[in-house]
Every structure is written in structure tokens, then in C-alpha cells.
Amino acid sequence: ERNAIMFDYILDFLRAYSSGDENAAFPIHALPETQMAAMRVELDYYGLEDVVFPIVPYDVHATTFSLAAEMLSKRNGVGSVVLPDNRGVLVVGGNDGRKYLASTELYDLSTKTFSPGPTMGSKRWGCAAVVLGDGQVMVVGGNNGTSPLSSTEVLNPATVTWSPGPNMDAGRCGCAALPLSHGRTLVLGGARGSNARFSLSSTEIVDLNTGTTTPGPEMSCPRYSFSAVLLPDDRVFVIGGSNSTSRSLITTEVLDLRNGTSSPGPEMITARRGAAVAVLPEEGGVLVIGGKDNDGKDLNTTEVLHEARNTVAVGPVLRSPRSFCTAAMLPANCILVVGLGTSEILSMPAEER
């Protein structure tokens, strides 16, 4: 049974649209949220949703950051993952300025609020987290306030409990991690000591199925508190960080997992350590978010790196300067940035989504 009230709006739209009225959809766009869900059902039934709400190509330069939910604690140096089946964003570990944390927080996509998540077995600042193909979450490395950790732990989504995972060959704080196929995780860089002077250029592959680790390709230089994303064809885009001189790096590199080689990527505009990254939709490149520069200043700037084009461009400005934060891609191509007790969301203007 169709909704008669919504049908009247649709008829008015069709009359105005057929007469060439450029604002034909405005009355529908102006409906309150309480009625919009019903309207979208009717539009979908009549095959008109894409006409009334045309899909606009994603343009990062048209996006803006807006303030989002307060976190439960002022944590930085965290890891985060987007859980499967729209179960939210899990933020793990970090330091709240007073202590190292084993606690986690879960960002709910429906309520847009944070709630307590399952507590890890170890405190971890500067850890990294990945979601494996079977939905399990693996957290690797970090520092527990005493020393860098070589341990890992795994969250079972069915029982919502953590259990020990395989040990790495080296303790790694400020590392990066990326999921590979068949239960494997690539762990890159980090520091084996208390600061960047002990930075590593090595990588290793942790196999959850066999409980073993094997060496991965060597990066071109040591990197600590850096970022990495997977590219097509078994390549990894490695971005910024700091090295054994404790200087923030402006460089990037591309690791080829097939032949173990490294090649230079595009240089950033600003040297950054402790930045977050997000892969942009529609082959738009990688957004590098915040971080610390070589003066130790937290940055509110972002930049867009495009490895294939070897280009860099200025991105949208954060609402607050942030370092040692993390970012996660949400539905509707929105990007959630979290850290230091607050969060913000990057999105296209509402009328263009």
C-alpha cells in the first residue's frame, strides 16, 4: 500500500520537473527527517530516487569537517577499525594524558555516540589494528608504559572477547598494520625502544592461522608513528612518520609486496608524524590528516596524495589541530577522525550527498 501524502509530493515534483523548474525537488528536500525515510521508500518504488537525489561525484575539495561526538576519554595514540556489518568503529588503546589504556570505545553509526567496548589484555599506546577476512580484529604492538610490545591480541566478534595472538619478532610501538589475505597481517616499522631513535625499517607478516611470523620487505628508511594504506596489485603506500633523528618526514614510499622493492612516492607539502590517513572514494587518492610538524606543533591541515599521478594538493582544514589520531571511512563516504577526547566528520554538503 502506497503512502498517499508522499505520493502528492511526488506528483507535484513531476509536474514541476516536466515544466523545466530547476527547483522542482526543493519541497521534497525540505521534508523533515521524520518523513524523509518514507519519502525515499516511495521514490525508490517509482524509480525516481536518483532523479530527486542525483548522485554527485565525490569531491574532497567540496567537503568540510564538522564536530561530532565526544569520546569517553581523551585518548591519543590509538588504533581503530570499522567493524563489519555496520557494527560501528572500534577505537582501541592509547594514552589519556595520565595513563596507558587497555580500554576500547565503540562509535555507534546509528546513535553517533561512543560507548565502552571490550577491554584488551594489555595497555597499548601506538598500537595498530586491522579487521581480518573472517571479521576478527587483530591489534598489534604498541607500548604498555614500560616497553614496546611484540605481542598481538585478537577480538572474536561472536564472543566480544580478546585472546592472545601470535608474537611478532620485534617489539613495535608507533607501527602500522594492514590486513592481507588468508588471515595474515603486514606490520610495518615502529620503534623497538622508547622513542623514534629506535625506529625500524623492517616489516613482518603475522599469520594468525599458523601462529607464525615471516619477514616482509624492507622500507627505504626507519619510520615511527607513520601511516600506510593498501594499493592495488599488492603494493603499500607508506606515508610520513619520523625516523631515527626524531624529525618528522615529508617523504612517502611504495612497497611492492611481490618483489620486495621500495620506490619513492610523492612528497607531502608538510612533514608529518602521528597523522591519520583515509583512502578517498572514486580513486581520489589518500587524505593525510593532521599530525605533528618538525616544530612539534599539532596540525589542523590535511593534504591529498595521489600515488598514481605523483601529485599532492591541499585538503580541507580540521576543526581542531590533531596528532596521533586515527580515521575511519563511514557510510555515505564520510570520514570519522577521532583522538584527544573529541571527534569530527568530513563529509560533502548535505544537499550534494
ZAKEVEX-181729 format. One record per residue (C-alpha): residue number from 1; x, y, z. Coordinates in Angstrom, 2 decimals, decimal comma, padded with zeros to 5 digits, always signed. Each point is the difference from the previous one (the first is absolute). Example, Ala and Ser with C-alpha at 12.3 -4.5 7.8 and 13.67 -1.06 7.14 Angstrom:
// ZAKEVEX-181729
<site pos="1" X="+012,30" Y="-004,50" Z="+007,80"/>
<site pos="2" X="+001,37" Y="+003,44" Z="-000,66"/>
This chain:
// ZAKEVEX-181729
<site pos="1" X="+000,00" Y="+000,00" Z="+000,00"/>
<site pos="2" X="+001,48" Y="+003,31" Z="-001,11"/>
<site pos="3" X="+000,34" Y="+003,14" Z="+002,14"/>
<site pos="4" X="-002,60" Y="+002,51" Z="-001,26"/>
<site pos="5" X="+001,63" Y="+003,06" Z="+001,59"/>
<site pos="6" X="+003,39" Y="-000,79" Z="-001,52"/>
<site pos="7" X="-001,67" Y="-000,76" Z="-003,34"/>
<site pos="8" X="-001,42" Y="+003,55" Z="-000,08"/>
<site pos="9" X="+003,53" Y="+001,39" Z="+000,44"/>
<site pos="10" X="+001,22" Y="-002,24" Z="-002,82"/>
<site pos="11" X="-002,79" Y="+001,13" Z="-002,34"/>
<site pos="12" X="+000,83" Y="+003,64" Z="+000,71"/>
<site pos="13" X="+003,64" Y="-000,74" Z="-000,71"/>
<site pos="14" X="-000,79" Y="-001,69" Z="-003,34"/>
<site pos="15" X="-002,17" Y="+002,91" Z="-001,14"/>
<site pos="16" X="+002,68" Y="+002,57" Z="+000,87"/>
<site pos="17" X="+002,83" Y="-002,15" Z="-001,39"/>
<site pos="18" X="-001,78" Y="-000,55" Z="-003,32"/>
<site pos="19" X="-000,51" Y="+003,77" Z="-000,34"/>
<site pos="20" X="+003,73" Y="+000,60" Z="+000,42"/>
<site pos="21" X="-000,05" Y="+001,35" Z="+003,56"/>
<site pos="22" X="+003,58" Y="-000,25" Z="+001,31"/>
<site pos="23" X="-001,30" Y="+000,05" Z="+003,59"/>
<site pos="24" X="-002,56" Y="-002,76" Z="-000,51"/>
<site pos="25" X="+001,54" Y="-002,23" Z="+002,69"/>
<site pos="26" X="+000,29" Y="+002,71" Z="+002,65"/>
<site pos="27" X="-003,25" Y="-000,85" Z="+001,87"/>
<site pos="28" X="+001,14" Y="-003,61" Z="+000,32"/>
<site pos="29" X="+003,52" Y="+000,99" Z="+001,09"/>
<site pos="30" X="-001,57" Y="+002,22" Z="+002,67"/>
<site pos="31" X="-001,96" Y="-002,83" Z="+001,63"/>
<site pos="32" X="+000,93" Y="-000,69" Z="+003,63"/>
<site pos="33" X="+002,10" Y="-003,06" Z="+000,78"/>
<site pos="34" X="-003,06" Y="-001,69" Z="+001,51"/>
<site pos="35" X="-001,66" Y="-000,04" Z="-003,44"/>
<site pos="36" X="+003,07" Y="-000,41" Z="-002,19"/>
<site pos="37" X="+000,34" Y="-003,76" Z="+000,54"/>
<site pos="38" X="-003,58" Y="-000,56" Z="-001,18"/>
<site pos="39" X="+000,57" Y="+002,30" Z="-002,98"/>
<site pos="40" X="+003,11" Y="-001,92" Z="-001,08"/>
<site pos="41" X="-001,99" Y="-003,27" Z="+000,10"/>
<site pos="42" X="-002,59" Y="+001,49" Z="-002,34"/>
<site pos="43" X="+002,61" Y="+001,52" Z="-002,30"/>
<site pos="44" X="+001,79" Y="-003,34" Z="-000,23"/>
<site pos="45" X="-003,31" Y="-001,76" Z="-000,82"/>
<site pos="46" X="-000,64" Y="+002,38" Z="-002,90"/>
<site pos="47" X="+003,63" Y="-000,03" Z="-001,16"/>
<site pos="48" X="+000,42" Y="+003,71" Z="+000,72"/>
<site pos="49" X="+002,51" Y="+000,10" Z="+002,87"/>
<site pos="50" X="+002,98" Y="+000,72" Z="-002,27"/>
<site pos="51" X="-001,99" Y="+002,74" Z="-001,73"/>
<site pos="52" X="-001,00" Y="+001,78" Z="+003,20"/>
<site pos="53" X="+003,33" Y="-000,71" Z="+001,71"/>
<site pos="54" X="+002,50" Y="-000,18" Z="-002,88"/>
<site pos="55" X="+003,34" Y="-001,56" Z="+000,82"/>
<site pos="56" X="+002,71" Y="+002,65" Z="+000,09"/>
<site pos="57" X="+003,60" Y="-001,10" Z="-000,68"/>
<site pos="58" X="+002,10" Y="+000,08" Z="+003,16"/>
<site pos="59" X="+002,22" Y="+003,07" Z="+000,22"/>
<site pos="60" X="+002,21" Y="+000,26" Z="+003,08"/>
<site pos="61" X="+000,43" Y="+003,72" Z="-000,65"/>
<site pos="62" X="-003,75" Y="+000,48" Z="+000,49"/>
<site pos="63" X="+000,06" Y="-001,75" Z="+003,38"/>
<site pos="64" X="+000,14" Y="+001,57" Z="+003,44"/>
<site pos="65" X="+000,70" Y="-001,26" Z="+003,51"/>
<site pos="66" X="-002,71" Y="+000,29" Z="+002,66"/>
<site pos="67" X="+000,21" Y="-000,75" Z="+003,70"/>
<site pos="68" X="-001,28" Y="-003,43" Z="+001,03"/>
<site pos="69" X="-000,36" Y="-002,00" Z="+003,21"/>
<site pos="70" X="+002,10" Y="+000,40" Z="+003,13"/>
<site pos="71" X="+002,05" Y="-003,07" Z="+000,83"/>
<site pos="72" X="-000,10" Y="-001,66" Z="+003,40"/>
<site pos="73" X="+003,66" Y="+000,85" Z="+000,66"/>
<site pos="74" X="+002,60" Y="+002,40" Z="-001,38"/>
<site pos="75" X="+002,03" Y="-002,72" Z="-001,64"/>
<site pos="76" X="+002,63" Y="+000,35" Z="-002,71"/>
<site pos="77" X="+002,36" Y="-002,50" Z="-001,59"/>
<site pos="78" X="-002,96" Y="-002,25" Z="-000,74"/>
<site pos="79" X="-000,81" Y="-002,61" Z="-002,60"/>
<site pos="80" X="-003,39" Y="-000,29" Z="-001,67"/>
<site pos="81" X="-001,94" Y="-002,25" Z="-002,35"/>
<site pos="82" X="-003,41" Y="+000,07" Z="-001,66"/>
<site pos="83" X="-001,82" Y="-003,13" Z="+001,14"/>
<site pos="84" X="-001,84" Y="-002,10" Z="-002,60"/>
<site pos="85" X="-003,78" Y="+000,16" Z="-000,45"/>
<site pos="86" X="-000,22" Y="+003,67" Z="+001,04"/>
<site pos="87" X="+000,78" Y="-000,90" Z="+003,62"/>
<site pos="88" X="+001,89" Y="+003,25" Z="+000,47"/>
<site pos="89" X="+003,56" Y="+001,21" Z="+000,43"/>
<site pos="90" X="+002,14" Y="-001,62" Z="+002,70"/>
<site pos="91" X="+002,67" Y="+002,29" Z="+001,50"/>
<site pos="92" X="+002,66" Y="-001,84" Z="+002,03"/>
<site pos="93" X="+002,66" Y="+000,89" Z="+002,55"/>
<site pos="94" X="+001,93" Y="+003,27" Z="+000,16"/>
<site pos="95" X="+000,93" Y="+002,32" Z="+002,85"/>
<site pos="96" X="-002,34" Y="+002,52" Z="+001,68"/>
<site pos="97" X="+002,79" Y="+002,26" Z="+001,28"/>
<site pos="98" X="+000,17" Y="-001,79" Z="+003,34"/>
<site pos="99" X="+000,27" Y="-003,68" Z="-000,80"/>
<site pos="100" X="+000,36" Y="-002,57" Z="-002,76"/>
<site pos="101" X="-003,29" Y="-001,63" Z="-000,94"/>
<site pos="102" X="-001,21" Y="-003,54" Z="-000,63"/>
<site pos="103" X="-003,58" Y="+001,25" Z="-000,37"/>
<site pos="104" X="-001,85" Y="+000,45" Z="-003,29"/>
<site pos="105" X="-002,93" Y="+002,08" Z="-001,23"/>
<site pos="106" X="-002,65" Y="-000,78" Z="-002,59"/>
<site pos="107" X="-001,48" Y="+002,72" Z="-002,24"/>
<site pos="108" X="-003,58" Y="-000,90" Z="-000,87"/>
<site pos="109" X="-000,97" Y="+000,95" Z="-003,56"/>
<site pos="110" X="-003,68" Y="+000,40" Z="+000,90"/>
<site pos="111" X="+000,21" Y="+002,01" Z="+003,22"/>
<site pos="112" X="+003,28" Y="+001,69" Z="-000,98"/>
<site pos="113" X="+001,29" Y="-000,42" Z="+003,55"/>
<site pos="114" X="+002,86" Y="-001,84" Z="+001,71"/>
<site pos="115" X="-000,53" Y="-002,80" Z="+002,52"/>
<site pos="116" X="+002,45" Y="-002,31" Z="+001,83"/>
<site pos="117" X="+001,39" Y="-002,90" Z="-002,02"/>
<site pos="118" X="+001,70" Y="-003,21" Z="+001,15"/>
<site pos="119" X="+003,21" Y="+000,55" Z="+001,99"/>
<site pos="120" X="+003,21" Y="-001,37" Z="-001,52"/>
<site pos="121" X="+002,42" Y="-002,22" Z="+001,87"/>
<site pos="122" X="+002,81" Y="+002,60" Z="-000,16"/>
<site pos="123" X="+000,32" Y="+003,75" Z="+000,17"/>
<site pos="124" X="+001,07" Y="+001,25" Z="-003,43"/>
<site pos="125" X="+001,02" Y="+003,49" Z="-001,19"/>
<site pos="126" X="+001,14" Y="+000,24" Z="-003,61"/>
<site pos="127" X="-001,57" Y="-003,31" Z="-000,98"/>
<site pos="128" X="-001,59" Y="-000,85" Z="-003,34"/>
<site pos="129" X="-003,19" Y="-001,91" Z="-000,78"/>
<site pos="130" X="-001,43" Y="-001,87" Z="-003,00"/>
<site pos="131" X="-003,16" Y="-001,93" Z="-000,86"/>
<site pos="132" X="+000,77" Y="-003,41" Z="-001,49"/>
<site pos="133" X="-002,03" Y="-001,71" Z="-002,70"/>
<site pos="134" X="-002,03" Y="-002,05" Z="+002,50"/>
<site pos="135" X="-001,00" Y="+003,09" Z="+001,99"/>
<site pos="136" X="+002,47" Y="-000,45" Z="+002,84"/>
<site pos="137" X="+001,93" Y="+003,08" Z="+001,16"/>
<site pos="138" X="+003,75" Y="-000,24" Z="+000,58"/>
<site pos="139" X="+001,86" Y="+002,64" Z="+002,03"/>
<site pos="140" X="+003,79" Y="+000,01" Z="-000,24"/>
<site pos="141" X="+002,86" Y="+001,61" Z="+001,90"/>
<site pos="142" X="-000,13" Y="+003,27" Z="+001,89"/>
<site pos="143" X="+001,56" Y="+000,97" Z="+003,32"/>
<site pos="144" X="-001,43" Y="-000,97" Z="+003,41"/>
<site pos="145" X="+001,77" Y="+002,80" Z="+001,86"/>
<site pos="146" X="+003,07" Y="-002,13" Z="+000,65"/>
<site pos="147" X="+001,22" Y="-001,21" Z="-003,38"/>
<site pos="148" X="-001,04" Y="-000,59" Z="-003,62"/>
<site pos="149" X="-002,12" Y="-003,11" Z="-000,45"/>
<site pos="150" X="+000,63" Y="-002,90" Z="-002,36"/>
<site pos="151" X="-003,32" Y="-001,54" Z="+000,99"/>
<site pos="152" X="-003,29" Y="+000,03" Z="-001,91"/>
<site pos="153" X="-003,55" Y="-000,72" Z="+001,03"/>
<site pos="154" X="-003,13" Y="-001,00" Z="-001,86"/>
<site pos="155" X="-003,63" Y="+001,01" Z="+000,53"/>
<site pos="156" X="-002,57" Y="-002,69" Z="-000,73"/>
<site pos="157" X="-003,10" Y="+001,82" Z="-001,33"/>
<site pos="158" X="-002,31" Y="-002,81" Z="+001,10"/>
<site pos="159" X="+001,04" Y="-000,02" Z="+003,66"/>
<site pos="160" X="+001,29" Y="+003,61" Z="+000,11"/>
<site pos="161" X="+003,05" Y="-001,17" Z="+001,92"/>
<site pos="162" X="+003,75" Y="+000,42" Z="-000,54"/>
<site pos="163" X="+002,50" Y="-002,84" Z="-000,10"/>
<site pos="164" X="+003,79" Y="-000,05" Z="-000,57"/>
<site pos="165" X="+001,19" Y="-000,10" Z="-003,61"/>
<site pos="166" X="+003,41" Y="-000,94" Z="-001,43"/>
<site pos="167" X="+003,06" Y="+001,87" Z="+001,27"/>
<site pos="168" X="+001,94" Y="+002,14" Z="-002,47"/>
<site pos="169" X="+003,76" Y="-000,27" Z="-000,44"/>
<site pos="170" X="+000,50" Y="+003,55" Z="+001,31"/>
<site pos="171" X="-001,71" Y="+002,34" Z="+002,42"/>
<site pos="172" X="-001,60" Y="+002,76" Z="-002,06"/>
<site pos="173" X="-001,52" Y="+003,22" Z="+001,33"/>
<site pos="174" X="-001,28" Y="+002,58" Z="-002,49"/>
<site pos="175" X="-000,28" Y="-002,68" Z="-002,68"/>
<site pos="176" X="-002,51" Y="-000,35" Z="-002,84"/>
<site pos="177" X="-001,94" Y="-003,13" Z="-000,92"/>
<site pos="178" X="-001,98" Y="-001,11" Z="-003,05"/>
<site pos="179" X="-002,14" Y="-003,11" Z="-000,56"/>
<site pos="180" X="+001,11" Y="-002,48" Z="-002,64"/>
<site pos="181" X="-001,78" Y="-003,11" Z="-001,25"/>
<site pos="182" X="-000,38" Y="-003,30" Z="+001,86"/>
<site pos="183" X="+000,19" Y="+001,38" Z="+003,53"/>
<site pos="184" X="+003,31" Y="+001,78" Z="-000,48"/>
<site pos="185" X="+000,93" Y="+003,51" Z="+001,16"/>
<site pos="186" X="+002,86" Y="+002,16" Z="-001,24"/>
<site pos="187" X="+001,61" Y="+001,95" Z="+002,85"/>
<site pos="188" X="+002,35" Y="+002,83" Z="-000,98"/>
<site pos="189" X="+002,62" Y="+002,04" Z="+001,80"/>
<site pos="190" X="-000,52" Y="+001,44" Z="+003,45"/>
<site pos="191" X="+002,59" Y="+000,36" Z="+002,75"/>
<site pos="192" X="+001,59" Y="-002,79" Z="+002,03"/>
<site pos="193" X="+000,90" Y="+002,48" Z="+002,78"/>
<site pos="194" X="-001,58" Y="+002,89" Z="+001,82"/>
<site pos="195" X="+000,19" Y="+002,59" Z="-002,80"/>
<site pos="196" X="+000,65" Y="+000,62" Z="-003,68"/>
<site pos="197" X="+003,77" Y="-000,49" Z="+000,36"/>
<site pos="198" X="-000,74" Y="-003,73" Z="+000,07"/>
<site pos="199" X="-002,13" Y="+000,08" Z="-003,17"/>
<site pos="200" X="-000,12" Y="-003,04" Z="-002,27"/>
<site pos="201" X="-000,03" Y="-000,30" Z="-003,78"/>
<site pos="202" X="-000,90" Y="-003,71" Z="+000,15"/>
<site pos="203" X="-003,42" Y="-001,55" Z="-000,53"/>
<site pos="204" X="-001,43" Y="-003,39" Z="+000,86"/>
<site pos="205" X="-003,03" Y="-002,07" Z="-000,92"/>
<site pos="206" X="-001,99" Y="-001,48" Z="+002,88"/>
<site pos="207" X="-002,00" Y="-003,11" Z="-000,92"/>
<site pos="208" X="-002,88" Y="-000,57" Z="+002,40"/>
<site pos="209" X="-000,79" Y="-003,41" Z="-001,45"/>
<site pos="210" X="+003,47" Y="-001,47" Z="+000,55"/>
<site pos="211" X="+001,02" Y="+002,17" Z="+002,95"/>
<site pos="212" X="+003,24" Y="+000,94" Z="-001,74"/>
<site pos="213" X="+001,71" Y="+003,11" Z="-001,35"/>
<site pos="214" X="+002,21" Y="+000,42" Z="-003,06"/>
<site pos="215" X="+002,11" Y="+002,97" Z="-001,15"/>
<site pos="216" X="-001,61" Y="+002,44" Z="-002,42"/>
<site pos="217" X="+001,63" Y="+002,51" Z="-002,37"/>
<site pos="218" X="+002,32" Y="+002,65" Z="+001,43"/>
<site pos="219" X="-001,07" Y="+003,63" Z="-000,13"/>
<site pos="220" X="+002,44" Y="+002,57" Z="-001,40"/>
<site pos="221" X="+000,49" Y="+001,57" Z="+003,44"/>
<site pos="222" X="-001,08" Y="-000,50" Z="+003,63"/>
<site pos="223" X="-003,48" Y="+001,35" Z="+000,72"/>
<site pos="224" X="-001,82" Y="+000,55" Z="+003,30"/>
<site pos="225" X="-003,54" Y="+001,37" Z="+000,50"/>
<site pos="226" X="-000,69" Y="-000,09" Z="-003,73"/>
<site pos="227" X="-002,89" Y="-001,19" Z="-002,16"/>
<site pos="228" X="-000,49" Y="-002,59" Z="-002,72"/>
<site pos="229" X="-002,81" Y="-001,04" Z="-002,36"/>
<site pos="230" X="-000,43" Y="-002,88" Z="-002,42"/>
<site pos="231" X="+000,13" Y="+000,76" Z="-003,72"/>
<site pos="232" X="-001,07" Y="-002,29" Z="-002,83"/>
<site pos="233" X="+002,33" Y="-002,76" Z="-001,19"/>
<site pos="234" X="+001,56" Y="-000,86" Z="+003,38"/>
<site pos="235" X="+001,60" Y="+003,39" Z="+000,57"/>
<site pos="236" X="+000,11" Y="+002,06" Z="+003,19"/>
<site pos="237" X="+000,07" Y="+003,81" Z="+000,16"/>
<site pos="238" X="+002,10" Y="+001,08" Z="+003,02"/>
<site pos="239" X="-000,40" Y="+003,60" Z="+001,18"/>
<site pos="240" X="+002,01" Y="+002,30" Z="+002,28"/>
<site pos="241" X="+000,88" Y="-000,79" Z="+003,61"/>
<site pos="242" X="+003,34" Y="+000,64" Z="+001,66"/>
<site pos="243" X="+003,32" Y="-001,80" Z="-000,17"/>
<site pos="244" X="+003,05" Y="-000,56" Z="+002,18"/>
<site pos="245" X="+000,72" Y="+003,74" Z="+000,05"/>
<site pos="246" X="-003,47" Y="+000,63" Z="+001,53"/>
<site pos="247" X="-000,76" Y="+002,36" Z="-002,90"/>
<site pos="248" X="-003,42" Y="-000,11" Z="-001,64"/>
<site pos="249" X="+000,23" Y="-001,36" Z="-003,53"/>
<site pos="250" X="-001,35" Y="+001,65" Z="-003,12"/>
<site pos="251" X="+000,67" Y="-003,10" Z="-002,11"/>
<site pos="252" X="-002,19" Y="-002,88" Z="-001,12"/>
<site pos="253" X="+000,87" Y="-003,30" Z="-001,61"/>
<site pos="254" X="-001,68" Y="-002,92" Z="-001,73"/>
<site pos="255" X="+000,82" Y="-003,56" Z="+001,07"/>
<site pos="256" X="-000,60" Y="-002,75" Z="-002,55"/>
<site pos="257" X="-000,86" Y="-003,17" Z="+001,89"/>
<site pos="258" X="+000,53" Y="-002,13" Z="-003,09"/>
<site pos="259" X="+003,69" Y="+000,75" Z="-000,50"/>
<site pos="260" X="+000,89" Y="+001,61" Z="+003,33"/>
<site pos="261" X="+001,12" Y="+003,31" Z="-001,50"/>
<site pos="262" X="-000,61" Y="+003,59" Z="+001,12"/>
<site pos="263" X="-000,36" Y="+003,03" Z="-002,25"/>
<site pos="264" X="-000,52" Y="+003,70" Z="+000,87"/>
<site pos="265" X="-003,52" Y="+001,41" Z="+000,08"/>
<site pos="266" X="-001,08" Y="+003,65" Z="-000,20"/>
<site pos="267" X="+001,38" Y="+002,29" Z="+002,71"/>
<site pos="268" X="-002,49" Y="+001,65" Z="+002,32"/>
<site pos="269" X="-000,39" Y="+003,74" Z="+000,39"/>
<site pos="270" X="+000,68" Y="-000,22" Z="+003,73"/>
<site pos="271" X="+002,13" Y="-002,47" Z="+001,96"/>
<site pos="272" X="-002,32" Y="-001,96" Z="+002,31"/>
<site pos="273" X="+000,21" Y="-002,64" Z="+002,70"/>
<site pos="274" X="-003,00" Y="-001,39" Z="+001,85"/>
<site pos="275" X="-002,35" Y="+000,80" Z="-002,91"/>
<site pos="276" X="-003,10" Y="-002,00" Z="-000,93"/>
<site pos="277" X="-000,85" Y="-001,10" Z="-003,53"/>
<site pos="278" X="-003,12" Y="-000,98" Z="-001,94"/>
<site pos="279" X="-000,35" Y="-001,32" Z="-003,53"/>
<site pos="280" X="-002,34" Y="+002,33" Z="-001,90"/>
<site pos="281" X="-002,86" Y="-001,31" Z="-002,17"/>
<site pos="282" X="+000,05" Y="-000,18" Z="-003,78"/>
<site pos="283" X="+003,80" Y="-000,33" Z="-000,26"/>
<site pos="284" X="+000,37" Y="+003,42" Z="+001,60"/>
<site pos="285" X="+003,29" Y="-000,83" Z="+001,68"/>
<site pos="286" X="+000,88" Y="-000,08" Z="+003,71"/>
<site pos="287" X="-000,94" Y="+002,71" Z="+002,50"/>
<site pos="288" X="+002,76" Y="+000,64" Z="+002,58"/>
<site pos="289" X="-001,50" Y="+001,54" Z="+003,13"/>
<site pos="290" X="+001,67" Y="+002,09" Z="+002,70"/>
<site pos="291" X="+003,14" Y="-001,21" Z="+001,79"/>
<site pos="292" X="+002,98" Y="+001,84" Z="+001,48"/>
<site pos="293" X="+002,47" Y="+002,06" Z="-002,01"/>
<site pos="294" X="+003,72" Y="+000,44" Z="+000,69"/>
<site pos="295" X="-000,71" Y="+002,78" Z="+002,49"/>
<site pos="296" X="-002,06" Y="-002,42" Z="+002,08"/>
<site pos="297" X="-003,20" Y="+001,87" Z="-000,89"/>
<site pos="298" X="-003,29" Y="-001,85" Z="-000,44"/>
<site pos="299" X="-001,35" Y="+000,58" Z="-003,50"/>
<site pos="300" X="-003,54" Y="+000,80" Z="-001,11"/>
<site pos="301" X="+000,91" Y="-000,33" Z="-003,68"/>
<site pos="302" X="-000,53" Y="-002,94" Z="-002,34"/>
<site pos="303" X="+001,36" Y="-000,86" Z="-003,42"/>
<site pos="304" X="-001,01" Y="-002,30" Z="-002,83"/>
<site pos="305" X="+002,67" Y="-002,35" Z="-001,35"/>
<site pos="306" X="-000,53" Y="-001,81" Z="-003,28"/>
<site pos="307" X="+002,60" Y="-002,72" Z="-000,45"/>
<site pos="308" X="-000,95" Y="-000,90" Z="-003,58"/>
<site pos="309" X="+000,20" Y="+003,63" Z="-001,17"/>
<site pos="310" X="+002,94" Y="+000,87" Z="+002,30"/>
<site pos="311" X="-001,88" Y="+003,11" Z="+001,16"/>
<site pos="312" X="-000,80" Y="+001,77" Z="+003,25"/>
<site pos="313" X="-002,65" Y="+002,64" Z="+000,74"/>
<site pos="314" X="-001,29" Y="+001,92" Z="+003,00"/>
<site pos="315" X="-003,03" Y="-001,64" Z="+001,65"/>
<site pos="316" X="-002,77" Y="+001,27" Z="+002,30"/>
<site pos="317" X="+000,89" Y="+001,52" Z="+003,39"/>
<site pos="318" X="-000,78" Y="-001,82" Z="+003,25"/>
<site pos="319" X="-002,12" Y="+001,68" Z="+002,66"/>
<site pos="320" X="+002,72" Y="-000,72" Z="+002,58"/>
<site pos="321" X="+003,75" Y="-000,68" Z="-000,32"/>
<site pos="322" X="+000,62" Y="-003,73" Z="+000,52"/>
<site pos="323" X="+002,91" Y="-002,40" Z="+000,26"/>
<site pos="324" X="+000,22" Y="-003,73" Z="+000,76"/>
<site pos="325" X="-003,61" Y="-000,20" Z="-001,10"/>
<site pos="326" X="-001,69" Y="-002,58" Z="-002,21"/>
<site pos="327" X="-002,54" Y="+000,06" Z="-002,82"/>
<site pos="328" X="-002,69" Y="-002,37" Z="-001,23"/>
<site pos="329" X="-002,18" Y="-000,02" Z="-003,12"/>
<site pos="330" X="-003,74" Y="+000,02" Z="+000,82"/>
<site pos="331" X="-003,02" Y="-000,59" Z="-002,26"/>
<site pos="332" X="-000,90" Y="+002,77" Z="-002,47"/>
<site pos="333" X="+003,73" Y="+000,68" Z="-000,52"/>
<site pos="334" X="+000,37" Y="+001,80" Z="+003,33"/>
<site pos="335" X="+003,29" Y="-000,15" Z="+001,90"/>
<site pos="336" X="+000,04" Y="-000,17" Z="+003,81"/>
<site pos="337" X="+003,13" Y="+001,44" Z="+001,66"/>
<site pos="338" X="+000,48" Y="-000,80" Z="+003,71"/>
<site pos="339" X="+002,52" Y="+000,82" Z="+002,70"/>
<site pos="340" X="+000,67" Y="+002,15" Z="+003,07"/>
<site pos="341" X="-003,54" Y="-000,48" Z="+001,27"/>
<site pos="342" X="-001,85" Y="+001,44" Z="-002,97"/>
<site pos="343" X="-000,95" Y="-000,98" Z="-003,51"/>
<site pos="344" X="-000,98" Y="+001,67" Z="-003,24"/>
<site pos="345" X="-001,46" Y="-001,17" Z="-003,29"/>
<site pos="346" X="+000,99" Y="+000,99" Z="-003,53"/>
<site pos="347" X="-002,89" Y="-000,04" Z="-002,44"/>
<site pos="348" X="-001,39" Y="+001,54" Z="-003,15"/>
<site pos="349" X="-002,64" Y="+002,72" Z="+000,46"/>
<site pos="350" X="-003,31" Y="-001,64" Z="+000,91"/>
<site pos="351" X="-001,74" Y="+001,13" Z="-003,19"/>
<site pos="352" X="+002,71" Y="-001,66" Z="-002,10"/>
<site pos="353" X="+000,12" Y="-003,43" Z="+001,66"/>
